[in-house]
């Protein structure tokens, strides 16, 4: 998909009868789709996963699955998380405030 500001790409496959993402914007990963998901783009730096888990836990959000991919060590990274409930704008703002997070969006499938 191309817009005035960005070109976005995603690749997927079917595993049995379940769709899976296998590449997001050139970053390899494997992630099942879920009703409620969190998409996070971040710089691949130590402490990100712990900070994200703490932020989600403090907000009362249960993480069902967590999938990671990165372009290179220390480079651009993507995290796809399935959660048990819809994410509010307040929770997304808390995620965006985590050091090294460059983007956070709620996804629904």
Order of alpha helices (4+ residues) and beta strands (2+ residues): beta-beta-beta-beta-alpha-beta-beta-alpha-beta
